[in-house]
Amino acid sequence: GRREDPPILQRLGSRMRSITHGPLEAHSSHLRVLRDVVTDLEAAQLRDAFPEVPKDEIDSVDGYPTFDYALPRLMQDCTKRSSALGRVPQHVCELEQAVAAKVRPFVLQALNDWGLSDGRDLKLCSSFVRRYIRHERRWIGPHPDDSVITVNILLNDPADYVGGLMVFPPDLRGHVIYPERERNAAVMHRGDVEHAVDIRRGWRYSWIMFWDFVCSEP
């Protein structure tokens, strides 16, 4: 369906133009898309692992509750990581390791293409699943990430919501790109590229990975 401009764009001003169709690489060199990063079954497993009552953690971007759950970076941490429902299921931990291994070569290639590094010391520093549903979080304003590369994997169909992920590439001043074209695909961008999420209707789940050279937490 048609993507309506969310309130964030209204606040940014009427001169902001939206790009909702076409290959991302044709619009900006600061974005990459990886198709079929997860399967429908894997996406469902990640959604189903969401705690029934999410932990009351506050997002450093806007001070509102995050409504997400964290995945362990290392397999040996799987039995230690707890949530409101208990420990992260073993199969979800195994899925994270497999998908991180699948994504890593593309992150390394982007680092090289974007002139950031050869990726020799690249690490997966943070990994979490976030949801935007009614009566919880519905938006987060424009912000950069504490990462060198961010990978954002959509875990449901774009037809399930109006709005979505918004990216403001520095090579497209005055434009916002809606990069989510299909479920199970990953959008990859530099961490310092401003982006936002605004869900006007429906629901959205995404799996976010922060890749960096030095992790801020052990």
Residue pairs with C-beta under 8 A, 6 or more apart in sequence:
1 159
1 162
3 18
3 20
3 162
3 163
3 164
3 178
4 162
4 163
4 200
5 18
6 139
6 162
6 163
6 166
6 198
6 199
6 200
7 139
7 198
7 200
8 139
8 141
8 142
8 166
8 196
8 198
9 16
9 18
9 166
9 176
9 198
12 142
12 176
15 174
16 174
16 175
16 176
17 174
17 175
17 176
18 175
18 176
18 178
19 27
19 172
19 175
19 176
19 177
19 178
20 178
24 31
24 32
24 33
24 177
24 179
24 187
25 31
25 32
27 169
27 172
27 175
27 177
28 167
28 169
28 171
28 172
28 177
29 169
29 171
30 114
30 167
30 169
30 170
30 171
30 189
30 190
30 193
31 167
31 169
31 177
31 179
31 187
31 188
31 189
32 106
32 110
32 187
32 188
32 189
33 179
33 181
33 185
33 186
33 187
33 188
34 103
34 106
34 151
34 185
34 186
34 188
35 182
35 184
35 185
36 184
36 185
37 99
37 102
37 103
37 153
37 184
37 185
37 186
38 46
38 95
38 99
38 153
38 155
38 184
38 207
39 184
40 183
40 184
42 95
42 99
42 184
43 155
43 156
43 183
43 184
43 205
45 89
45 91
45 92
45 95
46 92
46 95
46 129
46 155
46 205
46 207
47 129
47 131
47 155
47 156
47 205
49 69
49 88
49 89
49 92
49 129
50 69
50 129
50 131
50 205
51 69
51 83
51 84
51 85
52 84
52 85
53 84
54 65
54 66
54 67
54 68
54 69
54 84
55 69
55 83
55 84
56 65
57 65
57 66
57 68
58 64
58 65
58 66
59 65
59 66
59 140
61 140
61 141
61 143
62 140
62 141
64 137
64 140
65 136
65 137
66 130
66 137
67 130
67 131
67 132
67 133
67 136
67 137
68 128
68 129
68 130
68 131
69 83
69 88
69 128
69 129
70 81
70 126
70 127
70 128
71 81
71 88
71 92
71 93
71 96
71 127
71 128
71 129
72 78
72 80
72 81
72 88
72 93
72 96
72 127
73 123
73 124
73 125
73 126
73 127
73 215
75 93
75 94
75 97
78 87
78 88
78 90
78 93
79 87
80 87
81 87
81 88
96 127
99 153
99 207
100 124
100 127
100 209
103 151
103 186
103 209
104 122
104 124
106 188
107 119
107 122
107 149
107 151
107 188
107 211
108 119
108 122
110 116
110 149
110 188
111 117
111 118
111 119
111 122
111 148
111 149
112 118
112 119
114 190
116 148
116 149
116 190
117 148
117 213
121 213
121 214
122 148
122 211
122 212
122 213
123 211
123 212
123 213
123 214
123 215
124 209
124 210
124 211
125 147
125 210
125 211
125 212
125 214
125 215
125 216
125 217
126 147
126 208
126 209
126 210
126 215
126 217
127 207
127 208
127 209
127 210
128 207
128 208
129 155
129 205
129 206
129 207
129 208
130 137
130 205
130 206
130 208
131 137
131 203
131 204
131 205
131 206
132 138
132 139
132 161
132 197
132 199
132 203
132 204
132 205
133 203
133 204
134 203
138 198
138 199
138 200
139 163
139 196
139 197
139 198
139 199
140 196
140 197
141 196
142 166
142 168
142 194
142 195
142 196
143 194
143 195
143 196
144 191
144 192
144 193
144 194
144 195
145 191
145 192
145 195
145 210
146 191
146 210
146 212
146 216
147 191
147 210
147 211
147 212
148 190
148 191
148 211
148 212
148 213
149 188
149 189
149 190
149 191
149 210
149 211
149 212
150 188
150 189
150 190
150 191
150 195
150 208
150 209
150 210
150 211
151 186
151 187
151 188
151 208
151 209
151 211
152 165
152 186
152 187
152 188
152 189
152 206
152 207
152 208
152 209
153 184
153 185
153 186
153 206
153 207
153 208
153 209
154 165
154 180
154 182
154 183
154 184
154 185
154 186
154 187
154 204
154 205
154 206
155 183
155 184
155 205
155 206
155 207
156 183
156 203
156 204
156 205
157 182
157 183
158 164
158 180
158 181
158 182
158 183
160 202
160 203
160 204
161 199
161 200
161 201
161 202
161 203
161 204
162 199
162 200
162 201
162 202
163 197
163 198
163 199
163 200
163 201
164 178
164 180
164 197
164 198
164 199
164 204
165 178
165 179
165 180
165 187
165 195
165 196
165 197
165 206
166 176
166 177
166 178
166 195
166 196
166 197
166 198
167 176
167 177
167 179
167 187
167 189
167 193
167 194
167 195
168 175
168 176
168 177
168 193
168 194
168 195
168 196
169 175
169 177
169 189
169 193
170 193
179 187
180 187
189 195
191 210
191 212
197 204
